[in-house]
Amino acid sequence: MKKENLKILVIRFSSIGDIIYTTPVVRALKQQLPGAEIHFLTKKSFSFMFNHNPYVDRLHLLKDKLSDTIKDLKAEKYDYVIDLHNSLRSAMVKVALGVKSSTYKKERIKKVLAIRFKINKIEPVHLVDRYFKAVKFLGVANDQQPIDYFLAGDYQVEHLLPESHHKGYVAFIIGATHFTKRMPNEKVISICRSLQKPVVLLGGKDVEENGRIIQQGAGAHVVSTCGKISMNESVFLVKQADKVIGFDTGLTHISEAFNKDLVSIWGSTVPELLGVQPYLVSNHYEAGVELPCRPCSKFGLPKCPLGHFKCMHDIDEASIVAFANRD
């Protein structure tokens, strides 16, 4: 099998957490295959994750019409396609290109059994290692290095945060797409009140009001940037933080690239089911509770199906505070 000067297309359309875990595979392909040219196909909204990645030679963005995307990709004449999404759309791309391909296995049936019937047959293998199975045939192996996020830009803490936060802070990521991934505001307020260092709340426009409520309720040492700064500015603040606390959301997963002491908070989702537990982070604490109803979904829900939301309400705040406050 030819293993030099290969031209390879890697596919992963979404979302932030799933895409960030493809970066070790991209790095290994580039470093372990002499002369390899690595292209990546994703959605436009996630292009920022690869704009400065030195292991990606060309970034392709999904167009409104899949046929237009396929037309562009055909002109590239790839040797292989590595499908790390495994969807109908990625399958259509593979068929249209007509070259050798390998696909990440999602274990859909096992996930249904685990969520609906609480029959868990899924091995707690990280998503990164699940992805690597798709490139094993090329002789590419996991280099056991962290995920990559290459941050470009002249950002400064002094320009983004008040003076009270210039000498160190805890980054608390309160953004998450679905309600059942978010800890209730009153619990976040309680945790923030007990933290010894200043706190920076991070998240998008969707949690801007949450940030305002938490900042107002927790005290002057808490500052919310939710909905006020860009994604890369948020990543920068995570990179500069002393500790990170976060829900199951993209920015929390990105923080793993910087090997920060991390508390990851899990509500309706279970990290081992999807293989998204913190990856190669030296010090981390997973906050969650065992319940017969958990997990109730793969990606989170707009409300608790049973109405009690115990998966978040019953999380031990003291353990989170103790981890975040330790030297």
C-alpha positions as CSV (number, residue, x, y, z in Angstrom):
1,M,0.0,0.0,0.0
2,K,1.3,3.4,-1.0
3,K,2.0,5.5,2.2
4,E,3.9,8.5,0.8
5,N,2.6,11.7,-0.7
6,L,-1.0,10.7,0.0
7,K,-3.8,13.2,-0.4
8,I,-6.4,12.6,2.3
9,L,-9.8,14.2,3.1
10,V,-11.0,14.0,6.7
11,I,-14.8,14.7,7.2
12,R,-16.5,15.9,10.4
13,F,-19.3,18.4,10.0
14,S,-20.1,19.2,13.7
15,S,-20.1,19.9,16.5
16,I,-17.4,21.7,18.5
17,G,-16.7,18.9,20.9
18,D,-16.7,16.2,18.3
19,I,-14.5,18.2,16.0
20,I,-11.9,19.1,18.6
21,Y,-11.4,15.4,19.2
22,T,-10.5,14.9,15.5
23,T,-7.4,17.0,15.9
24,P,-5.1,14.2,17.2
25,V,-6.0,12.1,14.2
26,V,-5.3,15.0,11.8
27,R,-2.0,15.6,13.5
28,A,-1.0,11.9,13.4
29,L,-1.9,11.7,9.7
30,K,0.2,14.7,8.9
31,Q,3.2,13.6,11.0
32,Q,3.2,9.9,10.4
33,L,2.6,9.7,6.7
34,P,5.5,11.2,4.8
35,G,4.5,14.0,2.4
36,A,0.8,13.6,3.2
37,E,-1.5,16.4,2.2
38,I,-4.4,16.7,4.7
39,H,-7.7,18.4,3.8
40,F,-10.7,18.8,6.2
41,L,-14.4,19.2,5.4
42,T,-16.7,20.8,8.0
43,K,-19.4,23.4,8.3
44,K,-18.6,27.1,7.9
45,S,-19.6,27.8,11.5
46,F,-16.8,25.6,12.8
47,S,-14.0,26.9,10.5
48,F,-12.4,28.9,13.3
49,M,-11.2,25.6,14.8
50,F,-8.8,25.0,11.9
51,N,-8.0,28.4,10.6
52,H,-4.5,28.2,12.3
53,N,-4.0,24.5,12.5
54,P,-0.6,23.7,10.8
55,Y,-1.6,20.1,10.2
56,V,-4.5,21.0,7.9
57,D,-3.2,21.9,4.4
58,R,-6.7,23.0,3.1
59,L,-10.0,23.6,4.8
60,H,-13.2,22.9,2.8
61,L,-16.5,24.4,4.0
62,L,-19.8,22.7,3.3
63,K,-21.8,24.7,0.8
64,D,-25.6,25.2,0.7
65,K,-25.8,22.6,-2.1
66,L,-24.0,19.4,-1.4
67,S,-23.5,18.9,-5.1
68,D,-21.4,22.1,-5.2
69,T,-19.3,20.8,-2.4
70,I,-18.8,17.5,-4.1
71,K,-17.8,19.2,-7.3
72,D,-15.0,21.1,-5.6
73,L,-13.9,17.9,-3.8
74,K,-13.8,15.8,-7.0
75,A,-11.3,18.2,-8.4
76,E,-8.9,17.4,-5.6
77,K,-8.4,13.8,-6.6
78,Y,-8.0,12.3,-3.2
79,D,-6.3,9.0,-2.4
80,Y,-8.5,8.4,0.7
81,V,-11.4,9.7,2.6
82,I,-11.5,9.4,6.4
83,D,-15.1,9.8,7.5
84,L,-15.2,10.7,11.2
85,H,-18.9,11.8,11.1
86,N,-20.7,8.7,9.7
87,S,-23.9,10.4,8.5
88,L,-26.0,10.2,5.3
89,R,-24.4,13.4,4.0
90,S,-20.8,12.1,4.6
91,A,-21.8,8.8,3.0
92,M,-23.0,10.7,-0.1
93,V,-19.7,12.5,-0.3
94,K,-17.8,9.2,-0.1
95,V,-19.9,7.6,-2.8
96,A,-19.6,10.6,-5.1
97,L,-15.8,10.8,-4.8
98,G,-15.4,7.1,-5.5
99,V,-12.1,6.6,-3.7
100,K,-11.0,4.3,-0.9
101,S,-12.5,5.3,2.4
102,S,-12.7,4.4,6.1
103,T,-15.4,5.3,8.5
104,Y,-15.7,5.9,12.3
105,K,-18.2,3.5,13.8
106,K,-20.9,5.2,16.0
107,E,-22.4,2.1,17.7
108,R,-25.8,3.6,17.3
109,I,-27.7,0.5,18.5
110,K,-25.7,0.2,21.6
111,K,-26.3,3.9,22.4
112,V,-30.1,3.4,22.0
113,L,-29.9,0.4,24.3
114,A,-28.0,2.4,26.9
115,I,-30.3,5.4,26.8
116,R,-33.7,3.8,26.4
117,F,-33.3,0.5,28.2
118,K,-30.2,1.3,30.4
119,I,-28.4,-1.7,29.0
120,N,-24.9,-0.4,28.6
121,K,-22.7,-2.5,26.3
122,I,-20.4,0.3,25.3
123,E,-16.8,0.1,26.4
124,P,-15.6,3.4,28.0
125,V,-13.2,4.1,25.1
126,H,-12.5,7.8,24.4
127,L,-13.8,9.3,21.2
128,V,-10.3,10.1,20.1
129,D,-9.4,6.4,20.2
130,R,-12.6,5.5,18.4
131,Y,-11.6,7.9,15.7
132,F,-8.2,6.4,15.4
133,K,-9.6,3.0,14.5
134,A,-10.6,4.6,11.2
135,V,-7.0,5.3,10.3
136,K,-5.4,2.1,11.7
137,F,-5.3,0.6,8.2
138,L,-2.8,3.3,7.2
139,G,-0.5,2.4,10.0
140,V,-1.3,5.6,11.8
141,A,-1.4,5.4,15.6
142,N,-2.4,7.6,18.5
143,D,0.7,9.6,19.6
144,Q,-0.9,10.0,23.1
145,Q,-0.6,13.8,23.0
146,P,-3.4,16.2,23.9
147,I,-6.0,17.7,21.5
148,D,-4.9,20.8,19.5
149,Y,-6.3,24.3,19.4
150,F,-4.1,26.9,17.8
151,L,-5.1,30.4,19.0
152,A,-4.0,33.3,16.9
153,G,-4.6,37.0,17.8
154,D,-3.2,39.6,20.1
155,Y,-5.5,39.1,23.1
156,Q,-4.8,40.5,26.6
157,V,-6.5,39.8,29.9
158,E,-6.2,43.5,30.7
159,H,-8.4,44.4,27.7
160,L,-11.1,41.7,28.5
161,L,-11.4,41.7,32.2
162,P,-11.5,44.2,35.1
163,E,-8.4,44.8,37.2
164,S,-9.8,42.5,40.0
165,H,-9.2,39.6,37.7
166,H,-5.8,40.4,36.3
167,K,-3.9,38.3,38.8
168,G,-5.7,35.0,38.3
169,Y,-9.2,33.6,38.1
170,V,-11.4,30.5,37.7
171,A,-13.1,30.2,34.3
172,F,-16.7,28.9,34.7
173,I,-18.2,27.8,31.4
174,I,-22.0,28.1,31.8
175,G,-23.0,27.8,28.2
176,A,-24.5,24.7,26.7
177,T,-26.9,24.1,23.9
178,H,-29.5,22.1,25.9
179,F,-31.2,22.9,29.2
180,T,-30.4,19.5,30.8
181,K,-26.7,20.1,30.3
182,R,-26.8,23.4,32.3
183,M,-26.7,23.5,36.1
184,P,-29.4,25.7,37.6
185,N,-28.4,29.3,38.2
186,E,-28.9,29.0,42.0
187,K,-26.4,26.2,42.2
188,V,-23.8,28.0,40.1
189,I,-24.3,31.1,42.3
190,S,-23.7,28.9,45.4
191,I,-20.5,27.4,44.0
192,C,-19.2,30.8,42.9
193,R,-19.8,32.3,46.4
194,S,-17.5,29.6,47.8
195,L,-14.7,30.0,45.3
196,Q,-11.6,31.8,46.7
197,K,-10.4,33.3,43.4
198,P,-12.2,35.7,41.1
199,V,-14.6,34.0,38.6
200,V,-15.1,34.6,34.9
201,L,-18.4,33.3,33.5
202,L,-18.1,32.2,29.8
203,G,-20.8,31.4,27.3
204,G,-22.7,32.7,24.3
205,K,-25.6,35.0,23.7
206,D,-28.0,32.2,24.7
207,V,-26.8,32.3,28.3
208,E,-26.2,36.1,28.5
209,E,-29.2,36.5,30.9
210,N,-28.0,33.5,33.0
211,G,-24.6,35.2,33.3
212,R,-26.2,38.5,34.4
213,I,-28.3,36.7,37.1
214,I,-25.3,34.7,38.4
215,Q,-23.0,37.7,38.5
216,Q,-25.6,39.7,40.4
217,G,-26.3,36.9,42.8
218,A,-22.8,35.7,43.4
219,G,-21.0,38.9,44.3
220,A,-18.4,41.4,43.0
221,H,-15.7,38.8,42.4
222,V,-17.8,37.3,39.6
223,V,-17.7,38.8,36.1
224,S,-19.8,37.6,33.2
225,T,-18.5,37.8,29.6
226,C,-21.4,35.7,28.3
227,G,-22.5,37.0,24.9
228,K,-20.1,39.9,25.1
229,I,-16.8,38.5,23.6
230,S,-15.9,36.3,20.6
231,M,-15.3,32.6,20.7
232,N,-11.6,32.9,20.4
233,E,-11.5,35.6,23.1
234,S,-13.3,33.1,25.3
235,V,-10.8,30.4,24.4
236,F,-8.0,32.8,25.3
237,L,-9.5,33.5,28.7
238,V,-9.8,29.7,29.3
239,K,-6.2,29.3,28.3
240,Q,-5.1,32.0,30.9
241,A,-7.3,30.7,33.7
242,D,-6.0,29.1,36.9
243,K,-8.8,26.5,36.9
244,V,-11.7,25.7,34.7
245,I,-15.2,24.6,35.6
246,G,-17.6,23.7,32.8
247,F,-20.6,21.9,31.6
248,D,-20.7,19.3,28.7
249,T,-20.2,21.9,26.0
250,G,-17.7,22.7,23.2
251,L,-15.6,25.3,25.1
252,T,-15.1,22.9,28.0
253,H,-13.8,20.3,25.6
254,I,-11.5,22.9,24.0
255,S,-10.0,23.7,27.4
256,E,-8.5,20.3,27.5
257,A,-6.0,21.4,24.8
258,F,-4.4,23.6,27.5
259,N,-4.2,20.9,30.3
260,K,-5.9,23.0,32.9
261,D,-7.2,21.7,36.2
262,L,-10.7,20.9,35.2
263,V,-14.1,20.2,36.8
264,S,-16.5,18.9,34.2
265,I,-20.2,18.9,35.2
266,W,-22.5,16.3,33.8
267,G,-26.3,16.3,34.0
268,S,-28.4,14.3,31.6
269,T,-25.4,13.1,29.5
270,V,-22.8,10.5,30.5
271,P,-19.3,11.1,29.2
272,E,-18.3,7.4,28.9
273,L,-21.3,6.7,26.7
274,L,-20.1,9.1,24.0
275,G,-16.4,8.8,24.8
276,V,-16.1,12.5,25.6
277,Q,-14.6,12.3,29.1
278,P,-11.7,14.8,29.6
279,Y,-8.8,13.7,27.4
280,L,-5.3,13.6,28.7
281,V,-5.9,16.2,31.3
282,S,-3.5,15.8,34.3
283,N,-6.0,16.9,37.0
284,H,-9.7,16.7,36.5
285,Y,-12.8,15.9,38.5
286,E,-16.1,14.7,36.9
287,A,-19.1,15.9,38.8
288,G,-22.2,13.9,38.3
289,V,-24.7,11.6,40.1
290,E,-25.7,8.0,39.4
291,L,-29.5,7.8,38.8
292,P,-31.7,5.1,37.2
293,C,-32.9,7.6,34.7
294,R,-29.5,8.8,33.6
295,P,-28.6,9.2,30.8
296,C,-31.8,10.3,29.3
297,S,-30.3,11.4,26.0
298,K,-27.1,11.6,23.9
299,F,-27.0,15.3,23.5
300,G,-29.2,16.9,26.1
301,L,-32.9,17.9,26.2
302,P,-34.9,21.1,26.5
303,K,-36.3,19.9,29.9
304,C,-36.1,17.0,32.4
305,P,-38.4,14.2,31.1
306,L,-39.4,13.4,34.7
307,G,-39.6,16.9,36.0
308,H,-37.2,16.5,38.9
309,F,-33.8,17.3,37.2
310,K,-32.0,15.4,40.0
311,C,-29.0,14.8,37.7
312,M,-28.1,18.5,38.3
313,H,-29.9,19.4,41.5
314,D,-28.2,16.5,43.4
315,I,-24.6,17.2,42.3
316,D,-22.4,17.8,45.3
317,E,-21.3,21.4,45.3
318,A,-18.7,20.9,48.0
319,S,-16.6,18.6,46.0
320,I,-16.5,21.0,43.1
321,V,-15.5,23.9,45.3
322,A,-12.8,21.8,47.1
323,F,-11.2,20.8,43.8
324,A,-11.3,24.4,42.4
325,N,-9.9,25.9,45.6
326,R,-7.0,23.6,46.1
327,D,-3.5,24.8,45.4
